[in-house]
């Protein structure tokens, strides 16, 4: 008896969907395993934020889990770690009421995480890039039809941001297929940087802009920020 090709394809699709659902469900349960939690708790802030897991670490975690009589696909274990990292980052999020002094005390990766939390609170979908080889872009913001490549510079107040940051994010904007580019810094921009940014259409948020953000003068979205 011949099987109708359409019925066969639908059957395969159903099997694939059931399998994917089961793997996602399994990953959610594994994410609560002490082995996974202990591993995630030992990751550095940068590893957490960038979700950087080495293949050898993944193999080791999978082996440890198998010692309890459980065997999981590598992809399922990786997904479980990502879920655990996501929960850890939620716990680490900065309080919404934060001072400029606290921002000045952040490390670079902590500043990126704060910005991610802040703009997510304004309705953006925010993705952190992978760090090395990020093409001058630290965060990618999406809202409606807007896709913004953002570079974050956590510098001391007397360290001005120059032309290189503008050039990097302009290039990164093209690489990530964004329609806007932005540099945000805890300090100020040099005159040359401001001239170049205006020339190539890169938006700038300086220290005063961040203070305005912190004091909630801009309540809705990046569109309301003054550049």
Secondary structure as UniProt FT lines:
FT   HELIX           5..30
FT   TURN            31..32
FT   HELIX           34..41
FT   HELIX           45..50
FT   HELIX           55..66
FT   TURN            67..69
FT   HELIX           74..92
FT   HELIX           100..104
FT   HELIX           108..120
FT   TURN            121..123
FT   STRAND          125..128
FT   TURN            132..133
FT   TURN            135..136
FT   STRAND          139..143
FT   TURN            144..145
FT   STRAND          146..153
FT   TURN            157..158
FT   HELIX           163..175
FT   TURN            176..177
FT   STRAND          180..185
FT   HELIX           191..200
FT   STRAND          202..205
FT   HELIX           207..214
FT   TURN            215..216
FT   HELIX           222..224
//
